[in-house]
Each structure stands twice: as C-alpha cells, then as structure tokens.
C-alpha cells in the first residue's frame, strides 16, 4: 500500500535535517529534491568514517548529467559543513524514465507525466496521465476518462514514459 509522507521542516532525524538543508539549494537551481538517503559508515583507526549521500533531483522536462553535476557542485559544500571531519560521498541522479514511485508525496512532482499504478482493489494496472495529487490520492486521465485512486489501493506505482500528454 502506498503511503503519503509529508516533508516536515525542522525534522529531528539526520536525513530530515539534511533534506531541510539541501532542498532550498536544489530548488534554487530550478529542480526538486525527490529523494534523499544518508548512510554513515564507521571508520577504523584514525579514520572517523564516512557519509554516503544519494540524492534524486528532478525538474519538468529533461534532466541530464549536466543538471546532476550542477546539483552536486552546489550541494557538496553544505554536506561537508554538516559532517565536519568525515569523508563525504555524494551521488546525484535523475529519477529515470521508469522510476518506481516510493511515496505518495512524489506524485506532485510528476503531474502531467505518464504513470502506472498497480491497484489492490482490481489486481491490475491502471495507467494514464497524472492530472493531480494530494495527501489522499491521485487523479489519472485514462483512455476511459478520469480515475481517482486513493493511496490505500495503490500497491506500487511507476513513471510510464510510453504515456505522455
């Protein structure tokens, strides 16, 4: 079942705090920070360890390696300040053409794009153009009209590049 997890400012967990730090930087580049994963690796001996950060950035239209590189260059200094004395490794990528949508909050970034959802109520896929989304569900424009899907019936969802507006 799909869940909707709102981004809360001033989050207490480290990933939430890093998201709050990086999101305005990425937004200033005209992109959205879709996903952020932070993992800490302990060091041995004199090494204090390292931090691995994976970020997924997006903007309407095409996003390429140059965009990911710009985001990397803009975000890296903030991460080095957030984790002084640790080796910081940053991976920035685009969502990809067939991204698996992991949380309902991601749908807002993909309005106007093709989406396919596996529904638990009919045990089948429903696809179409994403018209809108909120904290309860989504609305798709399908071949048969509009379909409203609540998150609780969406088992999984992904972008569908074969269906575009």
C-alpha positions as CSV (number, residue, x, y, z in Angstrom):
1,X,0.0,0.0,0.0
2,X,1.3,3.4,-1.0
3,X,1.8,6.0,1.8
4,X,1.9,9.8,1.7
5,X,4.8,11.1,3.9
6,X,4.8,14.9,4.1
7,X,8.2,16.6,4.4
8,X,8.3,18.3,7.8
9,X,10.5,21.3,8.3
10,X,12.8,21.1,11.3
11,X,12.8,17.3,11.3
12,X,14.6,15.7,14.2
13,X,16.2,12.8,12.3
14,X,19.5,13.4,10.5
15,X,18.1,12.6,7.0
16,X,15.3,15.1,7.6
17,X,17.7,17.8,8.8
18,X,19.9,17.2,5.7
19,X,16.9,17.4,3.5
20,X,15.9,20.8,5.0
21,X,19.5,22.0,4.4
22,X,19.8,20.8,0.8
23,X,16.2,21.3,-0.5
24,X,16.5,25.2,-0.9
25,X,19.8,24.8,-2.7
26,X,18.4,22.3,-5.2
27,X,15.2,24.4,-5.6
28,X,17.4,27.5,-6.3
29,X,18.8,25.5,-9.3
30,X,15.2,25.1,-10.6
31,X,15.0,21.5,-9.6
32,X,13.2,19.5,-6.9
33,X,14.8,17.1,-4.4
34,X,12.7,13.9,-4.9
35,X,14.6,11.5,-2.7
36,X,17.5,11.7,-0.2
37,X,19.2,8.8,1.5
38,X,22.0,9.3,4.1
39,X,24.1,6.5,5.5
40,X,27.0,6.6,7.9
41,X,29.9,4.2,7.7
42,X,32.2,3.8,10.7
43,X,35.9,4.2,10.3
44,X,38.7,2.3,11.9
45,X,41.9,3.6,13.5
46,X,42.5,7.3,12.7
47,X,39.6,7.4,10.2
48,X,36.4,8.9,11.7
49,X,34.3,7.2,9.0
50,X,32.4,8.4,6.0
51,X,29.0,9.6,4.9
52,X,27.3,8.3,1.8
53,X,24.5,10.6,0.4
54,X,22.3,9.6,-2.5
55,X,20.1,12.4,-3.9
56,X,17.5,12.2,-6.7
57,X,16.7,15.5,-8.4
58,X,14.0,16.4,-10.9
59,X,12.5,19.2,-13.0
60,X,9.8,19.2,-15.6
61,X,11.2,18.4,-19.0
62,X,14.5,16.6,-19.5
63,X,17.2,16.4,-16.8
64,X,20.6,15.3,-17.8
65,X,24.1,14.8,-16.5
66,X,24.9,18.5,-16.6
67,X,22.0,19.2,-14.2
68,X,23.1,16.4,-11.9
69,X,26.6,17.9,-11.9
70,X,25.3,21.4,-11.1
71,X,23.4,19.9,-8.2
72,X,26.4,18.0,-7.0
73,X,28.6,21.1,-7.0
74,X,26.0,23.2,-5.2
75,X,25.2,20.6,-2.6
76,X,28.6,19.3,-1.7
77,X,29.9,22.3,0.3
78,X,26.7,22.1,2.5
79,X,27.3,18.4,3.2
80,X,31.0,19.0,4.1
81,X,29.8,21.6,6.6
82,X,27.2,19.3,8.0
83,X,29.7,16.4,8.5
84,X,33.0,18.0,9.5
85,X,35.9,15.6,9.7
86,X,34.2,12.9,7.8
87,X,34.7,11.8,4.2
88,X,31.5,12.7,2.3
89,X,30.5,10.8,-0.9
90,X,27.6,12.2,-2.9
91,X,25.7,10.6,-5.7
92,X,23.2,12.7,-7.6
93,X,20.9,11.2,-10.2
94,X,17.7,11.8,-12.1
95,X,14.5,9.8,-11.4
96,X,14.9,7.9,-14.7
97,X,12.2,7.3,-17.3
98,X,10.5,4.4,-15.4
99,X,11.1,5.4,-11.8
100,X,9.4,3.4,-9.1
101,X,7.4,5.9,-7.1
102,X,8.2,5.2,-3.5
103,X,6.0,7.6,-1.6
104,X,2.7,9.4,-2.4
105,X,4.4,12.8,-1.8
106,X,6.4,12.2,-5.0
107,X,3.4,12.3,-7.3
108,X,3.1,16.2,-7.1
109,X,6.5,16.4,-8.9
110,X,5.3,14.3,-11.8
111,X,1.9,15.9,-12.7
112,X,1.5,15.9,-16.5
113,X,3.6,12.7,-16.9
114,X,2.5,9.2,-17.6
115,X,2.0,7.0,-14.5
116,X,1.1,3.3,-14.0
117,X,-0.4,2.1,-10.7
118,X,-0.9,-1.5,-9.6
119,X,-4.2,-1.5,-7.8
120,X,-5.1,-3.9,-5.0
121,X,-8.9,-3.5,-5.5
122,X,-8.8,-5.0,-9.0
123,X,-5.4,-6.7,-9.0
124,X,-4.4,-5.0,-12.2
125,X,-2.5,-1.9,-13.5
126,X,-4.2,1.4,-14.3
127,X,-2.2,3.9,-16.4
128,X,-2.7,7.4,-17.7
129,X,-1.6,11.0,-17.4
130,X,-1.3,12.2,-13.8
131,X,-3.6,15.2,-13.5
132,X,-3.4,15.9,-9.8
133,X,-2.3,14.6,-6.4
134,X,-2.9,15.4,-2.8
135,X,-2.3,13.7,0.6
136,X,-5.2,11.3,0.0
137,X,-4.6,10.1,-3.6
138,X,-4.2,10.8,-7.3
139,X,-6.3,11.5,-10.4
140,X,-5.3,10.0,-13.7
141,X,-6.6,10.8,-17.2
142,X,-7.1,7.3,-18.7
143,X,-8.5,6.2,-22.1
144,X,-11.8,5.7,-20.3
145,X,-11.9,9.1,-18.6
146,X,-10.7,10.1,-15.2
147,X,-9.8,7.7,-12.5
148,X,-9.4,8.7,-8.9
149,X,-7.1,6.4,-6.9
150,X,-6.6,6.6,-3.1
151,X,-3.2,5.7,-1.9
152,X,-4.5,2.8,0.2
153,X,-5.4,0.8,-3.0
154,X,-2.1,1.6,-4.8
155,X,0.3,-1.3,-4.2
156,X,3.0,0.2,-6.4
157,X,3.4,2.9,-9.0
158,X,6.0,4.0,-11.5
159,X,6.5,6.5,-14.2
160,X,5.4,5.3,-17.7
161,X,7.3,7.0,-20.5
162,X,5.1,5.4,-23.1
163,X,2.2,7.6,-22.0
164,X,2.7,11.3,-22.3
165,X,0.4,14.3,-22.6
